[in-house]
């Protein structure tokens, strides 16, 4: 599945855009000054428990956060897949 398709599925399921997820993650203190400060487990718990995403979609959103923050945990393979399947990149805000 493509980056674009994953994002569209999540937006349809939750009614939240990628900007909504970004804003909420910042409000909850998971992202500060353009960097992820939460652990993978903390993000996964939030996305699965509070948002209601399944495991794969929750991990996808974490991938999105890693790409957007240029997190060192985002592998080159992950970046290549995302950019080749619809991710356009965004500013760290």
C-alpha positions as CSV (number, residue, x, y, z in Angstrom):
1,X,0.0,0.0,0.0
2,X,1.2,3.5,-0.7
3,X,1.9,6.3,1.8
4,X,-0.9,8.3,0.2
5,X,-3.4,5.4,0.6
6,X,-2.5,4.8,4.2
7,X,-3.0,8.4,5.0
8,X,-6.3,8.5,3.2
9,X,-7.5,5.4,5.0
10,X,-6.6,6.9,8.4
11,X,-8.2,10.2,7.6
12,X,-11.4,8.4,6.5
13,X,-11.5,6.2,9.7
14,X,-10.8,9.0,12.2
15,X,-12.0,12.2,10.5
16,X,-8.6,13.7,11.4
17,X,-6.0,15.0,8.9
18,X,-2.3,14.6,9.2
19,X,-2.2,18.2,10.5
20,X,-4.7,17.3,13.2
21,X,-2.5,14.4,14.3
22,X,0.6,16.6,14.3
23,X,-1.2,19.3,16.4
24,X,-2.5,16.8,18.9
25,X,0.9,15.1,19.3
26,X,2.4,18.5,20.0
27,X,-0.3,19.5,22.4
28,X,0.2,16.2,24.3
29,X,3.9,16.8,24.5
30,X,4.9,13.9,22.3
31,X,6.6,16.3,19.9
32,X,8.6,19.4,21.1
33,X,10.5,21.9,19.1
34,X,10.2,19.7,16.0
35,X,11.5,16.5,17.6
36,X,9.8,13.4,18.8
37,X,10.3,13.2,22.6
38,X,8.0,10.3,23.3
39,X,8.9,6.7,23.0
40,X,7.6,4.5,20.3
41,X,5.5,2.6,22.9
42,X,4.0,5.9,24.2
43,X,3.0,7.0,20.7
44,X,1.6,3.5,19.9
45,X,-0.5,3.4,23.1
46,X,-1.9,6.9,22.4
47,X,-2.8,6.1,18.8
48,X,-4.3,2.7,19.5
49,X,-6.1,3.5,22.8
50,X,-7.1,7.1,22.5
51,X,-7.5,7.5,18.7
52,X,-8.6,3.9,18.0
53,X,-6.2,3.0,15.3
54,X,-5.1,-0.6,14.7
55,X,-1.5,-1.6,15.1
56,X,-0.5,-1.1,11.5
57,X,-2.1,2.3,11.1
58,X,-0.7,3.4,14.4
59,X,2.8,2.5,13.3
60,X,2.2,4.3,10.0
61,X,1.4,7.5,11.9
62,X,4.6,7.1,13.9
63,X,6.4,6.7,10.6
64,X,4.8,9.9,9.4
65,X,6.0,11.7,12.6
66,X,9.5,10.3,12.1
67,X,9.6,11.5,8.5
68,X,8.2,14.9,9.3
69,X,10.7,15.5,12.1
70,X,13.6,14.0,10.2
71,X,14.0,11.6,13.1
72,X,17.2,9.5,12.9
73,X,15.1,6.4,13.5
74,X,13.6,6.9,10.0
75,X,15.6,4.5,7.9
76,X,16.6,5.3,4.3
77,X,14.4,2.5,3.1
78,X,11.4,4.0,5.0
79,X,12.1,7.4,3.4
80,X,12.5,5.9,-0.1
81,X,9.2,4.1,0.2
82,X,7.3,7.2,1.6
83,X,8.6,9.6,-1.1
84,X,8.1,7.1,-3.9
85,X,4.4,6.4,-2.8
86,X,3.1,9.9,-2.2
87,X,4.8,11.6,0.8
88,X,5.8,15.1,-0.2
89,X,7.6,16.2,2.9
90,X,6.6,18.9,5.3
91,X,8.2,21.5,7.5
92,X,8.9,20.7,11.2
93,X,6.6,23.0,13.0
